[in-house]
Amino acid sequence: MQYQHLVEPTKALNGKVAVLFANDEKIISVLLTVLKQTNIELYLYDVEDPTELIRSYNIDSTLINRVHSCQFESEQALFNTCSNDLAQGKVTVLMKGNIDDSKMFSFILSNRQFVENYGYLNHVVCLDIPQYHKHLMMSDVYFNIAPIVEEKKQIIKNLQTFAQSIGYQQLKVALLSSVNSSNRKIISATDAEKIKLTFERIGNKNLIVEGPLTFEYATNMESVIKNNIKSEIAGDVDAIIVANKDVGDPLYKALKQFGQARVASLILGAKFPIILNETSATKQSKIDSLILALKIIS
C-alpha cells in the first residue's frame, strides 16, 4: 500500500475531532486546512478563547459553523469535560494541541475506559520513505519505553487491527534486531524468537511475523537476494517492531532527517484514534496524522 492513499483528504471524510489546548497558531493552521479539505467538525478545548485567532484566518462562515470552542476556567474542568465527551461518543478523535506530553499521557492513562477491552496502547508511525517501495509502519518509537514480550505481542495485534482498518488483507511484520538469528546475548533476538513462535502457533495466514531481522534484510530486497536469505517477508515488510524506544526513536528520526521520510502517526489500542504529534512535527505531518485518524473511523 502506498502512503499517499492513507493521507489523501476527501469530502467523504468526517468525524468529530477533540483538540486539547488548540489556542495556538500552528495548531489552528493545521485544523483549518483539514477542515477545508474534509467534512469534519472541530471541538476545541482550552482555558483561553481561540475565537479571535480563528477569525484572523478569514475563513468562510460555513466552515466556522463546524468549529465549536469550549472554554474552561481550569485545566481539570477541561479534562473532565473532554473525558465525558469521549466516553459518550460526542467526539470521535482525540488530538494533542499545545500541551506538554506528560500532561497528555497522564490524561490518556488516567482514563482506562478509553482503552479497547482494557488492553494495551502503542504508538505507530507510518512512513513514506523514498527509497522503499511502499508505506512502512514502525512501533513503538514514542509512547512505550521498553515493552516486554507480552506487550510486543499486543502491539502486533493492535497493528493488525489498524492495518485491516486501512485496507490491508495481509500484514508482514519484522521483529527488528542487530542480528538475523537467535543469540542469547542479545535481548531483541531472544524476544523475537519467542514472539515469532507464538504467532506461528496461531497460524493466521493474514499475519506473518518473523524475526530477528536486521533493518537491512527487513527492507532491502537486493540484499536479501544477494545473501540468499530464506524468508517469507524479508525485503518486503509492512511493519517493523523495534526493541525499545532507544532503538526506535533515533531510527525514526534518522529516516525523517536523512531519508526524507514523510510521516503520520497515531496511538493505537484506544476506542478512538489518538494523535500525539511531537513538538518538532511539521505542519504536513500533523495534517497527515489527522487525515489518517479520519480514515480509520470513516
Sine and cosine of phi, psi and omega as CSV:
sin_phi,cos_phi,sin_psi,cos_psi,sin_omega,cos_omega
0.00,0.00,0.63,-0.78,-0.01,-1.00
-1.00,-0.04,0.57,-0.82,-0.05,-1.00
-0.85,0.52,-0.66,0.75,-0.08,-1.00
-0.85,0.52,-0.53,0.85,0.03,-1.00
-0.90,0.45,-0.52,0.85,-0.06,-1.00
-0.97,0.22,-0.46,0.89,-0.17,-0.99
-0.87,-0.49,0.29,0.96,0.01,-1.00
-0.98,0.17,0.88,-0.47,-0.03,-1.00
-0.98,0.21,0.60,-0.80,0.09,-1.00
-0.60,-0.80,0.33,-0.94,0.04,-1.00
-0.93,0.36,-0.24,0.97,0.03,-1.00
-0.96,0.26,-0.28,0.96,0.00,-1.00
-0.98,0.21,0.79,-0.61,0.07,-1.00
-0.62,-0.79,0.26,-0.97,-0.02,-1.00
0.26,-0.96,0.27,-0.96,0.02,-1.00
-0.93,-0.37,0.95,-0.31,-0.18,-0.98
-0.99,-0.16,0.88,-0.48,0.07,-1.00
-1.00,-0.03,0.81,-0.59,0.01,-1.00
-0.87,-0.49,0.86,-0.51,0.00,-1.00
-1.00,0.05,0.86,-0.50,0.02,-1.00
0.88,0.48,0.95,0.33,-0.08,-1.00
-1.00,-0.07,-0.03,1.00,-0.07,-1.00
-0.97,0.23,0.93,0.36,-0.07,-1.00
-0.51,-0.86,0.74,-0.68,-0.12,-0.99
-0.85,0.52,-0.68,0.73,-0.03,-1.00
-0.92,0.38,-0.65,0.76,0.01,-1.00
-0.91,0.40,-0.72,0.69,-0.01,-1.00
-0.88,0.48,-0.64,0.77,0.02,-1.00
-0.87,0.50,-0.68,0.74,0.05,-1.00
-0.89,0.45,-0.75,0.66,-0.07,-1.00
-0.89,0.46,-0.68,0.74,-0.02,-1.00
-0.94,0.34,-0.53,0.85,0.08,-1.00
-0.88,0.48,-0.74,0.67,-0.01,-1.00
-0.94,0.33,-0.55,0.83,0.05,-1.00
-0.85,0.52,-0.67,0.75,0.00,-1.00
-0.94,0.34,-0.51,0.86,-0.11,-0.99
-1.00,0.03,-0.28,0.96,-0.11,-0.99
-0.74,-0.67,-0.24,-0.97,0.01,-1.00
-0.87,-0.50,0.56,0.83,-0.05,-1.00
-0.98,0.19,0.27,-0.96,0.21,-0.98
-0.89,-0.46,0.63,-0.78,-0.03,-1.00
-0.95,-0.31,0.70,-0.71,0.09,-1.00
-0.86,-0.52,0.94,-0.33,-0.12,-0.99
-0.98,-0.20,0.91,-0.41,-0.02,-1.00
-0.98,-0.20,0.86,-0.50,-0.06,-1.00
-0.40,-0.92,0.28,-0.96,0.11,-0.99
-1.00,-0.07,-0.10,1.00,0.09,-1.00
-0.87,-0.50,0.43,-0.90,-0.03,-1.00
-1.00,0.07,0.89,-0.46,-0.02,-1.00
-1.00,0.06,0.08,1.00,-0.13,-0.99
-0.84,0.54,-0.73,0.68,-0.04,-1.00
-0.90,0.44,-0.63,0.78,0.03,-1.00
-0.89,0.45,-0.67,0.74,0.01,-1.00
-0.90,0.43,-0.69,0.72,-0.02,-1.00
-0.90,0.43,-0.45,0.89,-0.01,-1.00
-0.91,0.42,-0.28,0.96,0.04,-1.00
-1.00,0.07,-0.10,0.99,0.10,-1.00
0.80,0.61,0.77,0.64,-0.02,-1.00
-1.00,0.01,0.29,-0.96,-0.05,-1.00
-0.88,0.48,0.57,-0.82,-0.04,-1.00
-0.89,0.46,-0.51,0.86,0.02,-1.00
-0.91,0.41,-0.51,0.86,0.06,-1.00
-0.97,0.25,-0.64,0.77,0.02,-1.00
-0.84,0.54,-0.57,0.82,-0.01,-1.00
-0.91,0.42,-0.27,0.96,0.03,-1.00
-0.99,-0.16,0.18,0.98,0.04,-1.00
-0.91,-0.41,0.84,-0.54,-0.05,-1.00
-0.88,-0.47,0.92,-0.40,-0.01,-1.00
-1.00,-0.04,0.77,-0.64,0.00,-1.00
-0.86,-0.51,0.96,-0.27,-0.07,-1.00
-0.98,-0.22,0.64,-0.76,-0.08,-1.00
-0.77,-0.64,0.41,-0.91,0.00,-1.00
-0.99,0.17,-0.37,0.93,-0.01,-1.00
-0.58,-0.82,0.37,-0.93,0.05,-1.00
-0.90,0.44,-0.60,0.80,-0.03,-1.00
-0.89,0.45,-0.67,0.75,0.04,-1.00
-0.90,0.44,-0.62,0.78,0.04,-1.00
-0.88,0.48,-0.77,0.63,-0.03,-1.00
-0.89,0.46,-0.65,0.76,-0.01,-1.00
-0.89,0.46,-0.71,0.70,-0.02,-1.00
-0.92,0.40,-0.70,0.72,0.01,-1.00
-0.89,0.46,-0.65,0.76,0.04,-1.00
-0.86,0.51,-0.71,0.70,0.02,-1.00
-0.90,0.43,-0.66,0.75,-0.01,-1.00
-0.90,0.44,-0.63,0.78,0.05,-1.00
-0.92,0.38,-0.68,0.73,-0.02,-1.00
-0.90,0.44,-0.57,0.82,-0.04,-1.00
-1.00,0.02,-0.07,1.00,0.00,-1.00
0.98,0.19,0.23,0.97,0.04,-1.00
-0.91,0.41,-0.55,0.83,0.11,-0.99
-0.83,-0.55,0.51,-0.86,-0.17,-0.99
-0.84,-0.54,-0.06,1.00,0.08,-1.00
-0.65,-0.76,0.64,-0.77,0.05,-1.00
-0.91,-0.42,0.78,-0.63,-0.03,-1.00
-0.78,-0.62,0.70,-0.72,0.06,-1.00
-0.97,0.23,0.77,-0.64,0.09,-1.00
-0.97,-0.25,-0.73,-0.69,-0.03,-1.00
-1.00,0.06,0.96,0.28,-0.06,-1.00
-0.60,-0.80,0.58,-0.81,0.01,-1.00
-0.88,0.48,0.56,-0.83,0.05,-1.00
-0.83,0.56,-0.67,0.74,-0.06,-1.00
-0.87,0.49,-0.64,0.77,0.02,-1.00
-0.94,0.34,-0.63,0.77,0.01,-1.00
-0.92,0.40,-0.70,0.71,0.03,-1.00
-0.87,0.49,-0.69,0.73,-0.01,-1.00
-0.88,0.47,-0.67,0.75,0.02,-1.00
-0.88,0.48,-0.70,0.71,-0.02,-1.00
-0.92,0.39,-0.75,0.66,-0.11,-0.99
-0.96,0.28,-0.36,0.93,0.03,-1.00
-0.99,0.13,-0.12,0.99,0.02,-1.00
-0.90,-0.43,0.98,0.20,-0.07,-1.00
-0.89,0.46,-0.35,0.94,0.02,-1.00
-0.93,0.37,-0.24,0.97,0.06,-1.00
-0.94,0.34,-0.46,0.89,-0.17,-0.99
-0.99,0.12,0.78,-0.62,-0.01,-1.00
-0.87,0.49,0.86,-0.50,0.01,-1.00
0.81,0.58,0.48,0.88,-0.01,-1.00
0.79,0.62,0.69,0.73,-0.06,-1.00
-1.00,-0.01,-0.80,-0.60,-0.17,-0.99
-0.72,-0.69,0.68,-0.73,0.03,-1.00
-0.99,-0.15,0.62,-0.79,0.12,-0.99
-0.53,-0.85,0.37,-0.93,-0.02,-1.00
-0.99,-0.16,0.70,-0.72,0.08,-1.00
-0.83,-0.56,0.70,-0.72,0.16,-0.99
-0.95,-0.31,0.69,-0.72,0.06,-1.00
-0.95,-0.31,0.86,-0.51,-0.17,-0.99
-0.91,-0.41,0.71,-0.71,0.17,-0.99
-0.95,-0.30,0.99,-0.12,-0.07,-1.00
-0.98,-0.18,0.87,-0.49,-0.07,-1.00
-0.80,0.60,-0.54,0.84,-0.06,-1.00
-1.00,0.08,-0.08,1.00,0.00,-1.00
-0.95,-0.30,0.54,-0.84,-0.19,-0.98
-0.99,0.14,-0.09,1.00,0.02,-1.00
-0.39,-0.92,0.12,-0.99,0.06,-1.00
-0.86,0.51,0.67,-0.75,-0.01,-1.00
-0.82,-0.57,0.76,-0.65,0.08,-1.00
-0.99,-0.14,0.51,-0.86,0.05,-1.00
-0.60,-0.80,0.67,-0.74,-0.01,-1.00
-0.45,-0.89,0.58,-0.81,-0.05,1.00
-0.92,-0.39,0.81,-0.58,-0.09,-1.00
-0.95,-0.32,0.07,1.00,-0.19,-0.98
-0.59,-0.81,-0.70,0.72,-0.20,-0.98
-1.00,-0.06,-0.73,0.68,-0.01,-1.00
-0.98,-0.21,0.77,-0.64,-0.13,-0.99
-0.98,0.20,-0.78,0.63,-0.06,-1.00
-0.55,-0.84,0.96,0.27,-0.03,-1.00
-0.90,0.44,0.62,-0.78,0.05,-1.00
-1.00,0.10,0.02,-1.00,-0.08,-1.00
-0.82,0.57,-0.76,0.66,-0.04,-1.00
-0.89,0.45,-0.57,0.82,0.03,-1.00
-0.95,0.32,-0.59,0.81,0.06,-1.00
-0.91,0.41,-0.57,0.82,0.08,-1.00
-0.88,0.47,-0.66,0.76,0.02,-1.00
-0.93,0.36,-0.59,0.81,0.08,-1.00
-0.85,0.53,-0.69,0.73,0.01,-1.00
-0.90,0.43,-0.66,0.75,0.03,-1.00
-0.90,0.44,-0.66,0.75,0.06,-1.00
-0.89,0.46,-0.65,0.76,0.02,-1.00
-0.90,0.45,-0.63,0.77,0.01,-1.00
-0.90,0.43,-0.69,0.73,0.04,-1.00
-0.87,0.49,-0.71,0.71,0.02,-1.00
-0.88,0.47,-0.73,0.69,-0.03,-1.00
-0.88,0.48,-0.66,0.75,0.03,-1.00
-0.89,0.45,-0.60,0.80,-0.04,-1.00
-0.93,0.36,-0.36,0.93,0.01,-1.00
-0.96,-0.30,0.18,0.98,0.19,-0.98
0.94,-0.33,0.07,1.00,0.03,-1.00
-0.96,0.27,0.70,-0.71,0.13,-0.99
-1.00,0.00,-0.56,0.83,0.01,-1.00
-0.66,-0.75,0.60,-0.80,-0.02,-1.00
-0.86,-0.51,0.79,-0.61,0.02,-1.00
-0.96,-0.29,0.91,-0.42,-0.12,-0.99
-0.91,-0.42,0.79,-0.61,0.06,-1.00
-0.96,-0.27,0.71,-0.70,0.08,-1.00
-1.00,-0.09,0.95,-0.32,-0.19,-0.98
-0.97,0.26,0.64,-0.77,0.08,-1.00
-0.45,-0.89,0.05,-1.00,0.08,-1.00
-1.00,0.01,-0.07,1.00,0.00,-1.00
-0.74,-0.67,0.22,-0.97,-0.02,-1.00
-0.92,-0.38,0.17,0.98,0.02,-1.00
-0.56,-0.83,0.20,-0.98,-0.05,-1.00
-0.87,0.50,0.70,-0.72,0.03,-1.00
-0.50,-0.87,0.93,-0.37,-0.09,-1.00
-0.89,0.46,-0.36,0.93,-0.04,-1.00
-1.00,0.08,-0.15,0.99,-0.04,-1.00
-0.89,-0.45,0.93,-0.36,-0.12,-0.99
-0.87,0.49,-0.65,0.76,-0.02,-1.00
-0.87,0.49,-0.54,0.84,0.01,-1.00
-0.96,0.28,-0.69,0.72,0.01,-1.00
-0.93,0.37,-0.63,0.78,0.08,-1.00
-0.87,0.49,-0.69,0.72,-0.03,-1.00
-0.88,0.48,-0.66,0.75,0.03,-1.00
-0.86,0.51,-0.72,0.69,-0.02,-1.00
-0.90,0.44,-0.70,0.71,-0.04,-1.00
-0.92,0.39,-0.69,0.72,0.01,-1.00
-0.85,0.52,-0.71,0.71,-0.01,-1.00
-0.88,0.47,-0.63,0.77,0.02,-1.00
-0.85,0.52,-0.75,0.66,-0.05,-1.00
-0.97,0.26,-0.44,0.90,0.11,-0.99
-0.91,0.42,-0.64,0.77,0.01,-1.00
-0.91,0.41,-0.59,0.81,0.02,-1.00
-0.91,0.42,-0.62,0.78,0.09,-1.00
0.92,0.39,0.68,0.73,0.03,-1.00
-1.00,0.05,0.91,-0.41,-0.02,-1.00
-0.88,0.47,-0.42,0.91,-0.06,-1.00
-1.00,0.04,0.00,1.00,0.00,-1.00
-0.65,-0.76,0.93,-0.37,0.04,-1.00
-0.93,-0.37,0.87,-0.50,-0.03,-1.00
-0.88,-0.47,0.83,-0.56,0.01,-1.00
-0.73,-0.69,0.46,-0.89,0.06,-1.00
0.23,-0.97,0.24,-0.97,0.01,1.00
-0.95,0.30,0.55,-0.84,0.09,-1.00
-0.70,-0.71,0.66,-0.75,0.12,-0.99
-0.97,0.23,0.29,-0.96,0.01,-1.00
-0.88,0.48,-0.62,0.79,0.00,-1.00
-0.86,0.50,-0.76,0.65,-0.06,-1.00
-0.97,0.23,-0.38,0.92,0.06,-1.00
-0.95,0.32,-0.53,0.85,-0.20,-0.98
-0.83,-0.55,-0.10,1.00,-0.10,-1.00
-0.88,-0.47,0.99,-0.15,-0.05,-1.00
-0.90,0.43,-0.55,0.84,0.02,-1.00
-0.87,0.49,-0.69,0.72,0.03,-1.00
-0.92,0.40,-0.61,0.79,0.01,-1.00
-0.88,0.48,-0.73,0.69,-0.01,-1.00
-0.93,0.37,-0.71,0.71,-0.03,-1.00
-0.87,0.49,-0.60,0.80,-0.06,-1.00
-0.99,-0.16,0.14,0.99,0.08,-1.00
0.82,0.58,0.72,0.69,0.01,-1.00
-0.97,0.23,0.81,-0.59,0.01,-1.00
-1.00,-0.03,0.94,-0.34,-0.07,-1.00
-0.28,-0.96,0.53,-0.85,0.07,-1.00
-0.98,0.22,-0.41,0.91,-0.17,-0.98
-0.83,-0.56,-0.24,0.97,-0.08,-1.00
-0.82,0.58,0.71,-0.70,-0.02,-1.00
0.99,0.13,-0.05,1.00,-0.09,-1.00
-0.56,-0.83,0.54,0.84,-0.08,-1.00
-0.97,0.25,0.48,-0.88,0.08,-1.00
-1.00,-0.08,-0.49,0.87,-0.10,-1.00
-0.57,-0.82,0.55,-0.84,0.05,-1.00
-0.85,-0.53,0.76,-0.65,0.12,-0.99
-0.98,-0.20,0.88,-0.47,0.01,-1.00
-1.00,0.05,0.38,-0.92,-0.07,-1.00
-0.92,0.40,-0.65,0.76,-0.05,-1.00
-0.26,-0.97,0.03,-1.00,-0.04,-1.00
-0.91,0.41,-0.55,0.84,0.02,-1.00
-0.87,0.49,-0.50,0.86,0.06,-1.00
-1.00,0.08,-0.75,0.67,-0.13,-0.99
-0.92,0.38,-0.68,0.73,-0.08,-1.00
-0.89,0.46,-0.78,0.62,0.02,-1.00
-0.92,0.40,-0.56,0.83,0.04,-1.00
-0.90,0.43,-0.73,0.69,0.01,-1.00
-0.87,0.49,-0.71,0.71,-0.03,-1.00
-0.95,0.32,-0.53,0.85,0.07,-1.00
-0.92,0.40,-0.64,0.77,0.03,-1.00
-0.91,0.42,-0.58,0.81,0.05,-1.00
-0.94,0.33,-0.76,0.65,-0.15,-0.99
-0.97,0.25,-0.72,0.69,-0.09,-1.00
-0.98,-0.22,-0.43,0.90,0.01,-1.00
-1.00,-0.06,-0.02,1.00,0.02,-1.00
0.83,0.55,0.58,0.81,-0.02,-1.00
-0.96,0.27,0.66,-0.75,0.16,-0.99
-1.00,-0.02,0.61,-0.79,-0.22,-0.98
-0.70,-0.71,0.65,-0.76,0.25,-0.97
-0.76,-0.65,0.51,-0.86,-0.03,-1.00
-0.53,-0.85,0.46,-0.89,-0.01,-1.00
-0.55,-0.84,0.33,-0.94,0.25,-0.97
-1.00,-0.08,0.78,-0.63,0.01,-1.00
-0.96,-0.27,0.34,-0.94,0.08,-1.00
0.98,-0.20,-0.16,0.99,0.05,-1.00
-1.00,-0.02,0.11,-0.99,0.00,-1.00
-0.98,0.20,-0.07,1.00,0.01,-1.00
-0.49,-0.87,0.42,-0.91,0.04,-1.00
-0.92,0.39,0.63,-0.78,0.04,-1.00
-0.85,-0.53,0.77,-0.64,-0.02,-1.00
-0.95,-0.32,0.91,-0.41,0.00,-1.00
-0.89,-0.46,0.97,0.26,-0.01,-1.00
-0.93,0.36,0.65,-0.76,0.11,-0.99
-0.92,0.39,0.38,-0.93,0.06,-1.00
-0.86,0.51,-0.58,0.81,-0.05,-1.00
-0.99,0.11,-0.03,1.00,-0.04,-1.00
-0.88,0.47,0.64,-0.77,0.03,-1.00
-0.97,0.26,0.26,-0.97,0.06,-1.00
-0.86,0.51,-0.67,0.74,-0.01,-1.00
-0.89,0.45,-0.63,0.78,0.02,-1.00
-0.90,0.44,-0.65,0.76,0.02,-1.00
-0.92,0.40,-0.64,0.77,0.05,-1.00
-0.89,0.45,-0.73,0.68,-0.01,-1.00
-0.86,0.51,-0.66,0.75,-0.01,-1.00
-0.90,0.44,-0.66,0.75,0.01,-1.00
-0.93,0.38,-0.68,0.74,0.05,-1.00
-0.87,0.49,-0.67,0.74,0.01,-1.00
-0.88,0.48,-0.67,0.74,0.04,-1.00
-0.87,0.49,-0.65,0.76,0.00,-1.00
-0.92,0.39,-0.56,0.83,0.03,-1.00
-0.88,0.48,-0.59,0.81,-0.04,-1.00
-0.91,0.41,-0.64,0.77,-0.12,-0.99
-1.00,-0.05,-0.19,0.98,-0.07,-1.00
-0.99,0.10,0.00,0.00,0.00,0.00
